[in-house]
Structure formats: C-alpha cells, structure tokens
Amino acid sequence: MQGAVSGPSSLNNLLVIVLAVAGLAIAGGYWFITNRKLAEREDTLSQRQAEAQKLEAVIKNVEEYQKRKDDLQKRIDLINQLKQNQKGPVRIMDQISRDLPDLVWLDTMTVNAGKLSLTGRALNPNAIATFVTNIKGDPYFEEPNLGSVTQSPGTPPLYVFDMDFAFTYTPKVTGAAGAGGATGTAGTTGTAATTAAATAGKK
C-alpha cells in the first residue's frame, strides 16, 4: 500500500519540479530578452546621441562658414562701393577735360550734392561759348548755367567766368529729335553766351 501511495506523490513532486524549472526557464528567457532589447535600445540611443553630436558640430561649422561668408560679402560690397565712389569723380574730371576747348582753362571746380560749380578764364568770349555748348551736349551733364563773364585787366585781356550745372553718372539717352533740338538750343545758348561775354567785355 505504501508503494502505491508514494508513486503518485513522487509524480506530483516531479511535476512540480518540472513546472518550477519551466517557470524559471521562461522567466530567465523573458529577462534575457528584455535585457537584450534594453541593451539594443541603449546602443541605439548612444548611436543617435553620437550622430546628434556630429550633426551639431556640422551645423556649427556651417554657421561659422556662413558668418565668414557674410563678413566677406560685406567687405566686398564696401570695396565695390568705394571703387564706385572713386569712379564718379574720375568720370567727371574725364568728361570736363574732354569738353574743355582750347583757350579755356579752369581755376576751381567743386562737386556738391550732384551739382558741379566751376570758375575759369578764357582768352576770348567765343571760347567760353564753345565750352558752354560742349557741356550742354555732354550726356553726363545737365543744362549749364553760365554766370558772370568779366574782363580782367592785363595783356592780353582775359575773360573770367563762372558756371554751374548738374551731372549724372549714367549718360542720358536722347533720340534724333532730341539731339536736333539740343543742337539748336546749344547754338542759341552759345550765341547768348557770346553776346553776354562781349557785352561784359565792352563794359
């Protein structure tokens, strides 16, 4: 009777042990899988953090490059502006020298707010009239305003004059009609300037 009773009891104990071992195995497997996933996530997080640091370094380099580029562009713009400002007076002087006829020379010339004022001398009134006509026909200059023309004492006598007119760095574009009108007006201006200079000389 004892052997028959101990048989089922031993089987139950063995079943309990098997179930316990199976439970431990399952728990161990679950713990292993969980730890592995956690380790993989930590590795992924570490990789992403490393990539983020690299990207931050790249972004910082790009920002520094853009800043240096902007600074360089500002210097280039400043240099170009200075060159343009220097080109303006050179252009004016060049045009004045082209328009200045023989027997006329300048004493002073000032530039202020887009307007040019000058004084000069000539050997005769016709030379002054020619200078006025040349200025009037120059595409870089506006209508000239001839001021006083006086004769200074001396041998030979000199005619002192002053004149002012506006200027532009962009040449004016005129059509054929405008050019013809300008020629006619220039002739009238030259005649008027000559008459005024002659009258001043007589005085």
LINTAQUI-V814071 format. One record per backbone hydrogen bond with DSSP energy under -1.0 kcal/mol. CO is the residue of the C=O (numbers start at 1). NH is the residue of the N-H. If there is no record, write none. Layout:
((CO:NH) (CO:NH))
//
This chain:
((1:5) (2:6) (3:7) (5:9) (6:10) (7:11) (8:12) (9:13) (10:14) (11:15) (12:16) (13:17) (14:18) (15:19) (16:20) (17:21) (18:22) (19:23) (20:24) (21:25) (22:26) (23:27) (24:28) (25:29) (26:30) (27:31) (28:32) (29:33) (30:34) (31:35) (32:36) (33:37) (34:38) (35:39) (36:40) (37:41) (38:42) (39:43) (40:44) (41:45) (42:46) (43:47) (44:48) (45:49) (46:50) (47:51) (48:52) (49:53) (50:54) (51:55) (52:56) (53:57) (54:58) (55:59) (56:60) (57:61) (58:62) (59:63) (60:64) (61:65) (62:66) (63:67) (64:68) (65:69) (66:70) (67:71) (68:72) (69:73) (70:74) (71:75) (72:76) (73:77) (74:78) (75:79) (76:80) (77:81) (78:82) (79:83) (80:84) (81:85) (82:86) (83:87) (84:88) (86:90) (87:91) (88:92) (89:93) (90:94) (91:95) (92:96) (93:97) (94:98) (95:99) (96:100) (101:104) (103:123) (105:121) (108:119) (110:117) (112:115) (114:167) (115:112) (116:165) (117:110) (118:163) (119:107) (119:108) (120:161) (121:105) (122:159) (124:128) (125:129) (126:130) (127:131) (128:132) (129:133) (130:134) (131:135) (132:136) (133:137) (138:141) (139:172) (140:168) (145:164) (148:162) (150:160) (158:152) (159:122) (160:150) (161:120) (162:147) (163:118) (164:145) (165:116) (166:142) (175:179) (176:180) (177:181) (178:182) (179:183) (180:184) (181:185) (182:186) (183:187) (184:188) (185:189) (186:190) (187:191) (188:192) (189:193) (190:194) (191:195) (192:196) (193:197) (194:198) (195:199) (196:200) (197:201) (198:202) (199:203))
//
